[in-house]
Amino acid sequence: MPKRKTKARRPARSKARRKAASGGRLPKDAVTLIVILRAREGQETLLEAELRALVGPTRKEEGCLTFDLHRSVDTPGAFLLHEVWATRDAHTEHMHTPHFLRWNAGKDALLASRDGTFWQQIS
């Protein structure tokens, strides 16, 4: 009899991560960070690659509820990071991870501008 194929199981997601992904109410202490980044001329492709490299490791962090990268459809070389963290402290811990420190060390050569603002869900 042939062996039955089984699907690989996805890792369980926390209740808070499921709520963030579904657009539900976030935990009371959760913060959203919206970051707009613009590449230096000629650095668009490299900036995108470096930002993409942050996504996987960051999403695995315990306090990360959402970490999504977007590219502007109107402005070449402009990117948006939509991040949701369980707490502000969770974001602070993120800034000490090896993947963030690597990004931080090389970002100035890639960026023309960066603007980030923390938000808290009210509805």
N, CA, C and O atoms as a GROMACS GRO file, in nm:
protein
  492
    1MET      N    1   0.083  -0.118   0.000
    1MET     CA    2   0.000   0.000   0.000
    1MET      C    3   0.088   0.125   0.000
    1MET      O    4   0.184   0.132   0.078
    2PRO      N    5   0.059   0.225  -0.087
    2PRO     CA    6   0.143   0.345  -0.090
    2PRO      C    7   0.127   0.427   0.037
    2PRO      O    8   0.021   0.431   0.099
    3LYS      N    9   0.236   0.492   0.071
    3LYS     CA   10   0.232   0.578   0.190
    3LYS      C   11   0.145   0.699   0.162
    3LYS      O   12   0.145   0.754   0.052
    4ARG      N   13   0.072   0.738   0.262
    4ARG     CA   14  -0.014   0.855   0.251
    4ARG      C   15   0.067   0.981   0.277
    4ARG      O   16   0.140   0.989   0.376
    5LYS      N   17   0.054   1.077   0.188
    5LYS     CA   18   0.126   1.203   0.207
    5LYS      C   19   0.055   1.285   0.313
    5LYS      O   20  -0.067   1.293   0.317
    6THR      N   21   0.135   1.345   0.397
    6THR     CA   22   0.077   1.434   0.499
    6THR      C   23   0.126   1.575   0.474
    6THR      O   24   0.239   1.598   0.431
    7LYS      N   25   0.038   1.668   0.501
    7LYS     CA   26   0.075   1.808   0.485
    7LYS      C   27   0.165   1.851   0.599
    7LYS      O   28   0.149   1.808   0.713
    8ALA      N   29   0.260   1.935   0.565
    8ALA     CA   30   0.346   1.992   0.670
    8ALA      C   31   0.260   2.085   0.754
    8ALA      O   32   0.182   2.164   0.700
    9ARG      N   33   0.273   2.077   0.883
    9ARG     CA   34   0.194   2.161   0.972
    9ARG      C   35   0.263   2.294   0.990
    9ARG      O   36   0.385   2.302   1.010
   10ARG      N   37   0.183   2.400   0.983
   10ARG     CA   38   0.236   2.533   1.009
   10ARG      C   39   0.246   2.551   1.159
   10ARG      O   40   0.164   2.497   1.234
   11PRO      N   41   0.346   2.627   1.205
   11PRO     CA   42   0.358   2.649   1.348
   11PRO      C   43   0.234   2.721   1.401
   11PRO      O   44   0.175   2.805   1.333
   12ALA      N   45   0.196   2.686   1.521
   12ALA     CA   46   0.079   2.750   1.584
   12ALA      C   47   0.107   2.898   1.604
   12ALA      O   48   0.217   2.938   1.642
   13ARG      N   49   0.006   2.980   1.577
   13ARG     CA   50   0.019   3.124   1.596
   13ARG      C   51  -0.054   3.162   1.723
   13ARG      O   52  -0.158   3.105   1.756
   14SER      N   53   0.002   3.257   1.794
   14SER     CA   54  -0.061   3.301   1.917
   14SER      C   55  -0.195   3.365   1.887
   14SER      O   56  -0.221   3.410   1.775
   15LYS      N   57  -0.279   3.369   1.989
   15LYS     CA   58  -0.411   3.432   1.975
   15LYS      C   59  -0.397   3.577   1.932
   15LYS      O   60  -0.473   3.624   1.847
   16ALA      N   61  -0.301   3.649   1.989
   16ALA     CA   62  -0.279   3.790   1.954
   16ALA      C   63  -0.238   3.803   1.808
   16ALA      O   64  -0.283   3.895   1.740
   17ARG      N   65  -0.153   3.713   1.758
   17ARG     CA   66  -0.112   3.718   1.617
   17ARG      C   67  -0.230   3.692   1.525
   17ARG      O   68  -0.244   3.756   1.421
   18ARG      N   69  -0.316   3.597   1.562
   18ARG     CA   70  -0.434   3.568   1.480
   18ARG      C   71  -0.526   3.689   1.476
   18ARG      O   72  -0.580   3.722   1.370
   19LYS      N   73  -0.545   3.756   1.590
   19LYS     CA   74  -0.630   3.875   1.594
   19LYS      C   75  -0.572   3.986   1.507
   19LYS      O   76  -0.645   4.051   1.432
   20ALA      N   77  -0.442   4.008   1.517
   20ALA     CA   78  -0.378   4.113   1.437
   20ALA      C   79  -0.392   4.082   1.289
   20ALA      O   80  -0.418   4.172   1.209
   21ALA      N   81  -0.376   3.956   1.253
   21ALA     CA   82  -0.386   3.917   1.112
   21ALA      C   83  -0.528   3.929   1.059
   21ALA      O   84  -0.548   3.954   0.940
   22SER      N   85  -0.626   3.911   1.146
   22SER     CA   86  -0.766   3.914   1.101
   22SER      C   87  -0.829   4.052   1.110
   22SER      O   88  -0.945   4.069   1.073
   23GLY      N   89  -0.754   4.149   1.160
   23GLY     CA   90  -0.810   4.283   1.173
   23GLY      C   91  -0.890   4.301   1.301
   23GLY      O   92  -0.962   4.400   1.315
   24GLY      N   93  -0.879   4.207   1.394
   24GLY     CA   94  -0.953   4.215   1.520
   24GLY      C   95  -0.890   4.311   1.618
   24GLY      O   96  -0.788   4.374   1.588
   25ARG      N   97  -0.951   4.322   1.733
   25ARG     CA   98  -0.902   4.410   1.839
   25ARG      C   99  -0.768   4.360   1.889
   25ARG      O  100  -0.753   4.242   1.921
   26LEU      N  101  -0.670   4.449   1.896
   26LEU     CA  102  -0.536   4.414   1.943
   26LEU      C  103  -0.531   4.414   2.095
   26LEU      O  104  -0.617   4.474   2.159
   27PRO      N  105  -0.431   4.348   2.153
   27PRO     CA  106  -0.413   4.355   2.298
   27PRO      C  107  -0.395   4.500   2.342
   27PRO      O  108  -0.347   4.584   2.266
   28LYS      N  109  -0.433   4.529   2.465
   28LYS     CA  110  -0.434   4.666   2.520
   28LYS      C  111  -0.300   4.736   2.504
   28LYS      O  112  -0.298   4.856   2.473
   29ASP      N  113  -0.190   4.668   2.525
   29ASP     CA  114  -0.057   4.731   2.522
   29ASP      C  115   0.009   4.727   2.384
   29ASP      O  116   0.122   4.774   2.368
   30ALA      N  117  -0.060   4.673   2.284
   30ALA     CA  118   0.000   4.661   2.150
   30ALA      C  119   0.021   4.798   2.087
   30ALA      O  120  -0.057   4.891   2.108
   31VAL      N  121   0.129   4.808   2.010
   31VAL     CA  122   0.158   4.932   1.936
   31VAL      C  123   0.180   4.897   1.789
   31VAL      O  124   0.233   4.791   1.755
   32THR      N  125   0.139   4.988   1.705
   32THR     CA  126   0.160   4.976   1.561
   32THR      C  127   0.266   5.078   1.522
   32THR      O  128   0.262   5.193   1.564
   33LEU      N  129   0.361   5.035   1.441
   33LEU     CA  130   0.464   5.124   1.390
   33LEU      C  131   0.451   5.128   1.238
   33LEU      O  132   0.457   5.025   1.172
   34ILE      N  133   0.433   5.248   1.185
   34ILE     CA  134   0.429   5.269   1.040
   34ILE      C  135   0.558   5.342   1.003
   34ILE      O  136   0.586   5.450   1.054
   35VAL      N  137   0.636   5.281   0.915
   35VAL     CA  138   0.764   5.338   0.872
   35VAL      C  139   0.761   5.357   0.721
   35VAL      O  140   0.733   5.263   0.646
   36ILE      N  141   0.790   5.478   0.676
   36ILE     CA  142   0.801   5.508   0.533
   36ILE      C  143   0.949   5.528   0.503
   36ILE      O  144   1.016   5.609   0.566
   37LEU      N  145   0.999   5.451   0.406
   37LEU     CA  146   1.140   5.458   0.369
   37LEU      C  147   1.151   5.492   0.221
   37LEU      O  148   1.075   5.442   0.139
   38ARG      N  149   1.246   5.578   0.190
   38ARG     CA  150   1.271   5.614   0.050
   38ARG      C  151   1.418   5.585   0.020
   38ARG      O  152   1.508   5.627   0.093
   39ALA      N  153   1.440   5.514  -0.089
   39ALA     CA  154   1.576   5.474  -0.127
   39ALA      C  155   1.653   5.591  -0.188
   39ALA      O  156   1.596   5.678  -0.254
   40ARG      N  157   1.784   5.590  -0.164
   40ARG     CA  158   1.872   5.681  -0.238
   40ARG      C  159   1.866   5.639  -0.386
   40ARG      O  160   1.842   5.523  -0.418
   41GLU      N  161   1.887   5.735  -0.473
   41GLU     CA  162   1.886   5.705  -0.616
   41GLU      C  163   1.988   5.596  -0.647
   41GLU      O  164   2.103   5.603  -0.605
   42GLY      N  165   1.943   5.496  -0.720
   42GLY     CA  166   2.029   5.383  -0.756
   42GLY      C  167   2.034   5.272  -0.653
   42GLY      O  168   2.094   5.168  -0.678
   43GLN      N  169   1.972   5.291  -0.536
   43GLN     CA  170   1.976   5.191  -0.429
   43GLN      C  171   1.842   5.120  -0.408
   43GLN      O  172   1.826   5.045  -0.312
   44GLU      N  173   1.746   5.142  -0.498
   44GLU     CA  174   1.612   5.088  -0.481
   44GLU      C  175   1.610   4.936  -0.468
   44GLU      O  176   1.545   4.882  -0.378
   45THR      N  177   1.680   4.868  -0.557
   45THR     CA  178   1.679   4.721  -0.556
   45THR      C  179   1.747   4.667  -0.431
   45THR      O  180   1.696   4.572  -0.370
   46LEU      N  181   1.859   4.725  -0.394
   46LEU     CA  182   1.930   4.678  -0.275
   46LEU      C  183   1.849   4.706  -0.149
   46LEU      O  184   1.844   4.622  -0.059
   47LEU      N  185   1.785   4.822  -0.141
   47LEU     CA  186   1.701   4.852  -0.024
   47LEU      C  187   1.589   4.750  -0.012
   47LEU      O  188   1.562   4.699   0.097
   48GLU      N  189   1.524   4.721  -0.122
   48GLU     CA  190   1.416   4.622  -0.117
   48GLU      C  191   1.468   4.486  -0.069
   48GLU      O  192   1.404   4.421   0.012
   49ALA      N  193   1.582   4.444  -0.119
   49ALA     CA  194   1.640   4.316  -0.078
   49ALA      C  195   1.671   4.314   0.071
   49ALA      O  196   1.644   4.216   0.139
   50GLU      N  197   1.727   4.423   0.121
   50GLU     CA  198   1.761   4.430   0.264
   50GLU      C  199   1.635   4.430   0.350
   50GLU      O  200   1.632   4.366   0.456
   51LEU      N  201   1.532   4.500   0.307
   51LEU     CA  202   1.406   4.501   0.382
   51LEU      C  203   1.341   4.363   0.380
   51LEU      O  204   1.290   4.316   0.481
   52ARG      N  205   1.343   4.298   0.263
   52ARG     CA  206   1.286   4.163   0.255
   52ARG      C  207   1.359   4.066   0.350
   52ARG      O  208   1.297   3.977   0.408
   53ALA      N  209   1.489   4.085   0.365
   53ALA     CA  210   1.567   3.998   0.453
   53ALA      C  211   1.527   4.013   0.600
   53ALA      O  212   1.550   3.923   0.680
   54LEU      N  213   1.469   4.126   0.636
   54LEU     CA  214   1.422   4.148   0.773
   54LEU      C  215   1.292   4.076   0.804
   54LEU      O  216   1.267   4.040   0.919
   55VAL      N  217   1.210   4.053   0.703
   55VAL     CA  218   1.074   4.006   0.724
   55VAL      C  219   1.068   3.872   0.797
   55VAL      O  220   1.006   3.862   0.903
   56GLY      N  221   1.132   3.770   0.743
   56GLY     CA  222   1.124   3.635   0.803
   56GLY      C  223   1.168   3.629   0.948
   56GLY      O  224   1.092   3.585   1.033
   57PRO      N  225   1.292   3.673   0.978
   57PRO     CA  226   1.338   3.666   1.117
   57PRO      C  227   1.254   3.752   1.212
   57PRO      O  228   1.232   3.713   1.327
   58THR      N  229   1.208   3.866   1.165
   58THR     CA  230   1.130   3.954   1.252
   58THR      C  231   0.996   3.891   1.285
   58THR      O  232   0.951   3.898   1.399
   59ARG      N  233   0.931   3.831   1.187
   59ARG     CA  234   0.801   3.767   1.211
   59ARG      C  235   0.810   3.654   1.312
   59ARG      O  236   0.710   3.620   1.376
   60LYS      N  237   0.928   3.596   1.329
   60LYS     CA  238   0.946   3.486   1.425
   60LYS      C  239   0.966   3.535   1.568
   60LYS      O  240   0.962   3.456   1.661
   61GLU      N  241   0.988   3.665   1.585
   61GLU     CA  242   1.010   3.718   1.720
   61GLU      C  243   0.882   3.706   1.802
   61GLU      O  244   0.772   3.727   1.751
   62GLU      N  245   0.898   3.673   1.929
   62GLU     CA  246   0.784   3.649   2.016
   62GLU      C  247   0.687   3.767   2.023
   62GLU      O  248   0.566   3.746   2.021
   63GLY      N  249   0.737   3.888   2.032
   63GLY     CA  250   0.650   4.004   2.047
   63GLY      C  251   0.597   4.063   1.918
   63GLY      O  252   0.522   4.160   1.921
   64CYS      N  253   0.636   4.006   1.805
   64CYS     CA  254   0.592   4.058   1.675
   64CYS      C  255   0.457   3.998   1.638
   64CYS      O  256   0.444   3.876   1.623
   65LEU      N  257   0.356   4.084   1.623
   65LEU     CA  258   0.224   4.038   1.582
   65LEU      C  259   0.205   4.051   1.431
   65LEU      O  260   0.137   3.968   1.369
   66THR      N  261   0.263   4.154   1.372
   66THR     CA  262   0.256   4.177   1.227
   66THR      C  263   0.384   4.246   1.183
   66THR      O  264   0.434   4.335   1.251
   67PHE      N  265   0.438   4.205   1.069
   67PHE     CA  266   0.552   4.273   1.010
   67PHE      C  267   0.538   4.257   0.859
   67PHE      O  268   0.580   4.156   0.802
   68ASP      N  269   0.480   4.358   0.795
   68ASP     CA  270   0.452   4.352   0.652
   68ASP      C  271   0.525   4.462   0.578
   68ASP      O  272   0.531   4.576   0.624
   69LEU      N  273   0.580   4.427   0.464
   69LEU     CA  274   0.653   4.519   0.379
   69LEU      C  275   0.570   4.549   0.255
   69LEU      O  276   0.518   4.458   0.191
   70HIS      N  277   0.556   4.677   0.223
   70HIS     CA  278   0.482   4.721   0.105
   70HIS      C  279   0.572   4.808   0.019
   70HIS      O  280   0.661   4.876   0.068
   71ARG      N  281   0.546   4.804  -0.113
   71ARG     CA  282   0.617   4.889  -0.208
   71ARG      C  283   0.516   4.985  -0.269
   71ARG      O  284   0.405   4.944  -0.303
   72SER      N  285   0.552   5.111  -0.283
   72SER     CA  286   0.462   5.211  -0.341
   72SER      C  287   0.434   5.178  -0.488
   72SER      O  288   0.524   5.141  -0.563
   73VAL      N  289   0.308   5.194  -0.526
   73VAL     CA  290   0.273   5.176  -0.666
   73VAL      C  291   0.292   5.306  -0.744
   73VAL      O  292   0.294   5.306  -0.867
   74ASP      N  293   0.306   5.417  -0.672
   74ASP     CA  294   0.319   5.548  -0.736
   74ASP      C  295   0.460   5.607  -0.732
   74ASP      O  296   0.497   5.686  -0.819
   75THR      N  297   0.538   5.570  -0.631
   75THR     CA  298   0.669   5.630  -0.611
   75THR      C  299   0.777   5.522  -0.612
   75THR      O  300   0.791   5.450  -0.513
   76PRO      N  301   0.853   5.509  -0.720
   76PRO     CA  302   0.960   5.409  -0.723
   76PRO      C  303   1.058   5.431  -0.608
   76PRO      O  304   1.097   5.544  -0.578
   77GLY      N  305   1.099   5.321  -0.544
   77GLY     CA  306   1.196   5.331  -0.437
   77GLY      C  307   1.138   5.369  -0.302
   77GLY      O  308   1.213   5.392  -0.207
   78ALA      N  309   1.004   5.375  -0.291
   78ALA     CA  310   0.940   5.406  -0.163
   78ALA      C  311   0.877   5.278  -0.107
   78ALA      O  312   0.812   5.202  -0.179
   79PHE      N  313   0.899   5.256   0.023
   79PHE     CA  314   0.851   5.135   0.090
   79PHE      C  315   0.782   5.174   0.220
   79PHE      O  316   0.812   5.278   0.279
   80LEU      N  317   0.690   5.089   0.263
   80LEU     CA  318   0.620   5.108   0.389
   80LEU      C  319   0.633   4.980   0.470
   80LEU      O  320   0.607   4.871   0.419
   81LEU      N  321   0.672   4.994   0.595
   81LEU     CA  322   0.669   4.882   0.688
   81LEU      C  323   0.550   4.903   0.781
   81LEU      O  324   0.537   5.008   0.843
   82HIS      N  325   0.465   4.801   0.790
   82HIS     CA  326   0.352   4.802   0.883
   82HIS      C  327   0.385   4.698   0.989
   82HIS      O  328   0.382   4.578   0.963
   83GLU      N  329   0.416   4.745   1.109
   83GLU     CA  330   0.458   4.657   1.217
   83GLU      C  331   0.358   4.668   1.331
   83GLU      O  332   0.312   4.778   1.364
   84VAL      N  333   0.324   4.555   1.392
   84VAL     CA  334   0.244   4.556   1.514
   84VAL      C  335   0.320   4.472   1.616
   84VAL      O  336   0.358   4.358   1.590
   85TRP      N  337   0.340   4.533   1.732
   85TRP     CA  338   0.416   4.470   1.840
   85TRP      C  339   0.326   4.454   1.962
   85TRP      O  340   0.242   4.540   1.989
   86ALA      N  341   0.344   4.345   2.036
   86ALA     CA  342   0.263   4.318   2.154
   86ALA      C  343   0.276   4.430   2.257
   86ALA      O  344   0.180   4.464   2.326
   87THR      N  345   0.396   4.487   2.267
   87THR     CA  346   0.422   4.598   2.358
   87THR      C  347   0.532   4.685   2.298
   87THR      O  348   0.602   4.643   2.205
   88ARG      N  349   0.547   4.803   2.351
   88ARG     CA  350   0.658   4.890   2.307
   88ARG      C  351   0.791   4.825   2.344
   88ARG      O  352   0.889   4.836   2.270
   89ASP      N  353   0.795   4.757   2.458
   89ASP     CA  354   0.917   4.686   2.498
   89ASP      C  355   0.955   4.576   2.399
   89ASP      O  356   1.073   4.552   2.375
   90ALA      N  357   0.855   4.510   2.341
   90ALA     CA  358   0.884   4.406   2.240
   90ALA      C  359   0.954   4.468   2.120
   90ALA      O  360   1.044   4.406   2.062
   91HIS      N  361   0.913   4.588   2.082
   91HIS     CA  362   0.981   4.655   1.970
   91HIS      C  363   1.124   4.692   2.010
   91HIS      O  364   1.217   4.679   1.930
   92THR      N  365   1.141   4.739   2.133
   92THR     CA  366   1.276   4.773   2.181
   92THR      C  367   1.366   4.650   2.176
   92THR      O  368   1.482   4.660   2.135
   93GLU      N  369   1.314   4.535   2.219
   93GLU     CA  370   1.392   4.410   2.212
   93GLU      C  371   1.429   4.377   2.068
   93GLU      O  372   1.539   4.330   2.041
   94HIS      N  373   1.337   4.400   1.976
   94HIS     CA  374   1.361   4.376   1.833
   94HIS      C  375   1.484   4.453   1.785
   94HIS      O  376   1.561   4.404   1.703
   95MET      N  377   1.501   4.574   1.835
   95MET     CA  378   1.613   4.658   1.790
   95MET      C  379   1.749   4.607   1.838
   95MET      O  380   1.852   4.664   1.802
   96HIS      N  381   1.750   4.501   1.919
   96HIS     CA  382   1.875   4.442   1.967
   96HIS      C  383   1.901   4.304   1.905
   96HIS      O  384   1.996   4.236   1.943
   97THR      N  385   1.817   4.264   1.810
   97THR     CA  386   1.836   4.134   1.746
   97THR      C  387   1.946   4.142   1.640
   97THR      O  388   1.970   4.250   1.585
   98PRO      N  389   2.013   4.030   1.611
   98PRO     CA  390   2.120   4.033   1.510
   98PRO      C  391   2.073   4.083   1.373
   98PRO      O  392   2.144   4.158   1.308
   99HIS      N  393   1.954   4.041   1.329
   99HIS     CA  394   1.908   4.083   1.196
   99HIS      C  395   1.877   4.233   1.192
   99HIS      O  396   1.902   4.297   1.090
  100PHE      N  397   1.825   4.289   1.300
  100PHE     CA  398   1.800   4.434   1.301
  100PHE      C  399   1.932   4.510   1.309
  100PHE      O  400   1.948   4.611   1.241
  101LEU      N  401   2.025   4.464   1.391
  101LEU     CA  402   2.153   4.534   1.404
  101LEU      C  403   2.228   4.535   1.271
  101LEU      O  404   2.293   4.634   1.237
  102ARG      N  405   2.220   4.424   1.195
  102ARG     CA  406   2.283   4.419   1.063
  102ARG      C  407   2.218   4.522   0.970
  102ARG      O  408   2.288   4.595   0.900
  103TRP      N  409   2.085   4.527   0.970
  103TRP     CA  410   2.013   4.625   0.888
  103TRP      C  411   2.052   4.767   0.930
  103TRP      O  412   2.081   4.851   0.845
  104ASN      N  413   2.052   4.792   1.058
  104ASN     CA  414   2.078   4.926   1.110
  104ASN      C  415   2.219   4.974   1.073
  104ASN      O  416   2.239   5.093   1.046
  105ALA      N  417   2.315   4.883   1.070
  105ALA     CA  418   2.454   4.920   1.039
  105ALA      C  419   2.470   4.966   0.895
  105ALA      O  420   2.558   5.047   0.866
  106GLY      N  421   2.387   4.916   0.803
  106GLY     CA  422   2.405   4.950   0.663
  106GLY      C  423   2.298   5.038   0.602
  106GLY      O  424   2.306   5.072   0.484
  107LYS      N  425   2.198   5.074   0.680
  107LYS     CA  426   2.081   5.144   0.623
  107LYS      C  427   2.111   5.283   0.570
  107LYS      O  428   2.050   5.326   0.472
  108ASP      N  429   2.202   5.356   0.632
  108ASP     CA  430   2.226   5.495   0.592
  108ASP      C  431   2.275   5.507   0.448
  108ASP      O  432   2.247   5.606   0.381
  109ALA      N  433   2.347   5.407   0.400
  109ALA     CA  434   2.396   5.410   0.261
  109ALA      C  435   2.283   5.387   0.161
  109ALA      O  436   2.297   5.418   0.043
  110LEU      N  437   2.170   5.332   0.208
  110LEU     CA  438   2.059   5.298   0.120
  110LEU      C  439   1.945   5.398   0.122
  110LEU      O  440   1.870   5.410   0.026
  111LEU      N  441   1.932   5.472   0.233
  111LEU     CA  442   1.814   5.554   0.255
  111LEU      C  443   1.834   5.702   0.222
  111LEU      O  444   1.934   5.762   0.262
  112ALA      N  445   1.738   5.757   0.149
  112ALA     CA  446   1.732   5.902   0.131
  112ALA      C  447   1.653   5.963   0.247
  112ALA      O  448   1.684   6.073   0.293
  113SER      N  449   1.550   5.889   0.294
  113SER     CA  450   1.471   5.936   0.409
  113SER      C  451   1.402   5.819   0.476
  113SER      O  452   1.379   5.714   0.416
  114ARG      N  453   1.368   5.842   0.603
  114ARG     CA  454   1.297   5.743   0.683
  114ARG      C  455   1.211   5.820   0.781
  114ARG      O  456   1.258   5.913   0.846
  115ASP      N  457   1.083   5.781   0.791
  115ASP     CA  458   0.994   5.843   0.887
  115ASP      C  459   0.912   5.734   0.953
  115ASP      O  460   0.843   5.658   0.885
  116GLY      N  461   0.918   5.726   1.085
  116GLY     CA  462   0.844   5.625   1.158
  116GLY      C  463   0.760   5.687   1.268
  116GLY      O  464   0.804   5.779   1.336
  117THR      N  465   0.639   5.633   1.286
  117THR     CA  466   0.549   5.682   1.389
  117THR      C  467   0.480   5.565   1.456
  117THR      O  468   0.432   5.473   1.389
  118PHE      N  469   0.475   5.568   1.590
  118PHE     CA  470   0.401   5.467   1.665
  118PHE      C  471   0.256   5.508   1.678
  118PHE      O  472   0.223   5.627   1.691
  119TRP      N  473   0.168   5.409   1.674
  119TRP     CA  474   0.024   5.429   1.683
  119TRP      C  475  -0.034   5.328   1.781
  119TRP      O  476   0.026   5.223   1.806
  120GLN      N  477  -0.150   5.360   1.836
  120GLN     CA  478  -0.222   5.266   1.923
  120GLN      C  479  -0.364   5.254   1.872
  120GLN      O  480  -0.430   5.353   1.843
  121GLN      N  481  -0.412   5.130   1.861
  121GLN     CA  482  -0.547   5.106   1.810
  121GLN      C  483  -0.650   5.162   1.908
  121GLN      O  484  -0.640   5.141   2.029
  122ILE      N  485  -0.750   5.232   1.854
  122ILE     CA  486  -0.857   5.285   1.940
  122ILE      C  487  -0.994   5.229   1.901
  122ILE      O  488  -1.090   5.246   1.975
  123SER      N  489  -1.002   5.165   1.788
  123SER     CA  490  -1.130   5.108   1.748
  123SER      C  491  -1.106   4.994   1.651
  123SER      O  492  -1.201   4.931   1.605
   0.00000   0.00000   0.00000
